[in-house]
Amino acid sequence: MIRVPEESGCDLCGRRTPRTTVHHLTPRQKGGQEGATADLCPACHRQIHALFTNQELAEDLNTLEHLRSHPQISRFLRWIRKQDPGKRIRVDRRRSR
């Protein structure tokens, strides 16, 4: 689901972006509930799903705090906060584990 209010903020990186997407903190495939969601910019949302499987997200990374504290996401957040919120950010889809 895509949300396009005037301008919204990403719950993960905090950037003000033209649109956000709904991220289920526990993937629906793994029993996630509708209410347990976060509004993320497309770059953060794509990065999360490029790095982690739904199983990893459900077991270990099912809160914003857990996501922010993960070393790979933490490094990404330091970088993404410096980027233009209106620019499309490409994400390497290869899972590097």
VOPAGU-2260 file (C-alpha; in pm, 1 decimal, decimal comma):
REM VOPAGU-2260
SITE   aa  ch    i         X         Y         Z
SITE  MET   A    0       0,0       0,0       0,0
SITE  ILE   A    1     129,7     345,4     -90,7
SITE  ARG   A    2      43,5     655,8     108,2
SITE  VAL   A    3      71,6     993,4     -60,2
SITE  PRO   A    4     -15,6    1268,0     186,2
SITE  GLU   A    5     116,4    1619,8     122,1
SITE  GLU   A    6     453,6    1510,2     249,2
SITE  SER   A    7     513,2    1242,9     506,3
SITE  GLY   A    8     803,6    1115,6     704,4
SITE  CYS   A    9     969,9     778,2     702,9
SITE  ASP   A   10     937,0     606,7    1040,4
SITE  LEU   A   11    1280,5     447,4     997,1
SITE  CYS   A   12    1512,9     715,1     855,1
SITE  GLY   A   13    1305,6    1020,7     946,7
SITE  ARG   A   14    1336,5    1187,0     605,6
SITE  ARG   A   15    1040,4    1387,2     473,4
SITE  THR   A   16     947,0    1214,1     148,2
SITE  PRO   A   17     682,0    1267,0    -121,7
SITE  ARG   A   18     532,3     926,2     -42,3
SITE  THR   A   19     564,8     634,9     196,4
SITE  THR   A   20     482,1     266,9     179,4
SITE  VAL   A   21     331,4      47,5     449,2
SITE  HIS   A   22     575,9    -205,1     594,9
SITE  HIS   A   23     437,3    -486,6     809,7
SITE  LEU   A   24     679,3    -520,8    1100,7
SITE  THR   A   25     599,5    -891,6    1109,5
SITE  PRO   A   26     539,9   -1003,4     750,1
SITE  ARG   A   27     179,0   -1099,0     675,9
SITE  GLN   A   28     312,2   -1430,2     543,9
SITE  LYS   A   29     441,3   -1497,1     897,3
SITE  GLY   A   30     123,4   -1391,8    1079,3
SITE  GLY   A   31     169,1   -1013,2    1088,4
SITE  GLN   A   32    -127,9    -800,0    1190,1
SITE  GLU   A   33    -268,1    -499,7     999,6
SITE  GLY   A   34    -210,0    -262,5    1292,9
SITE  ALA   A   35     158,5    -352,1    1337,1
SITE  THR   A   36     292,6    -143,9    1049,5
SITE  ALA   A   37     534,9     140,3     983,1
SITE  ASP   A   38     531,0     405,1     712,1
SITE  LEU   A   39     862,3     381,6     527,4
SITE  CYS   A   40    1011,7     569,6     236,7
SITE  PRO   A   41    1050,1     344,6     -67,6
SITE  ALA   A   42    1430,9     335,3     -29,1
SITE  CYS   A   43    1419,0     205,3     329,4
SITE  HIS   A   44    1144,0     -42,9     243,5
SITE  ARG   A   45    1335,7    -185,4     -52,4
SITE  GLN   A   46    1659,6    -204,0     148,6
SITE  ILE   A   47    1494,7    -402,1     428,8
SITE  HIS   A   48    1350,9    -658,4     188,5
SITE  ALA   A   49    1675,4    -677,6      -9,2
SITE  LEU   A   50    1875,9    -762,6     303,2
SITE  PHE   A   51    1645,8    -987,1     504,1
SITE  THR   A   52    1412,5   -1279,4     451,3
SITE  ASN   A   53    1057,8   -1272,5     588,5
SITE  GLN   A   54    1167,6   -1530,8     845,4
SITE  GLU   A   55    1447,1   -1301,7     971,2
SITE  LEU   A   56    1208,8   -1006,5     983,0
SITE  ALA   A   57     949,1   -1206,2    1178,3
SITE  GLU   A   58    1191,6   -1355,8    1430,1
SITE  ASP   A   59    1452,0   -1086,5    1496,3
SITE  LEU   A   60    1367,3    -758,7    1323,6
SITE  ASN   A   61     999,5    -702,1    1398,8
SITE  THR   A   62    1031,4    -356,5    1559,3
SITE  LEU   A   63    1173,9     -29,8    1432,4
SITE  GLU   A   64    1426,4     -33,8    1717,8
SITE  HIS   A   65    1555,4    -377,7    1619,6
SITE  LEU   A   66    1581,6    -269,8    1256,4
SITE  ARG   A   67    1766,4      53,4    1345,2
SITE  SER   A   68    2014,9    -133,9    1563,7
SITE  HIS   A   69    2107,5    -389,1    1295,5
SITE  PRO   A   70    2457,4    -300,7    1163,4
SITE  GLN   A   71    2364,1    -311,8     793,7
SITE  ILE   A   72    2053,2     -97,0     840,1
SITE  SER   A   73    2234,2     139,7    1073,6
SITE  ARG   A   74    2500,9     198,9     808,7
SITE  PHE   A   75    2232,4     243,5     540,2
SITE  LEU   A   76    2044,0     495,5     757,4
SITE  ARG   A   77    2356,5     708,8     808,3
SITE  TRP   A   78    2394,1     722,6     429,5
SITE  ILE   A   79    2027,6     762,3     326,2
SITE  ARG   A   80    1968,8    1058,1     559,7
SITE  LYS   A   81    2212,1    1258,1     344,4
SITE  GLN   A   82    2027,1    1181,2      18,4
SITE  ASP   A   83    1766,2    1393,6    -158,7
SITE  PRO   A   84    1424,0    1259,5     -47,4
SITE  GLY   A   85    1276,8    1316,5    -395,2
SITE  LYS   A   86    1542,6    1111,6    -574,2
SITE  ARG   A   87    1484,0     741,7    -646,8
SITE  ILE   A   88    1746,6     534,2    -466,9
SITE  ARG   A   89    1853,2     210,1    -629,1
SITE  VAL   A   90    1899,1     -88,4    -401,0
SITE  ASP   A   91    2115,5    -391,0    -475,3
SITE  ARG   A   92    1868,9    -679,3    -462,0
SITE  ARG   A   93    2131,5    -946,5    -402,1
SITE  ARG   A   94    2105,3   -1077,3     -50,6
SITE  SER   A   95    2447,6   -1055,3     107,8
SITE  ARG   A   96    2460,5   -1288,6     405,4
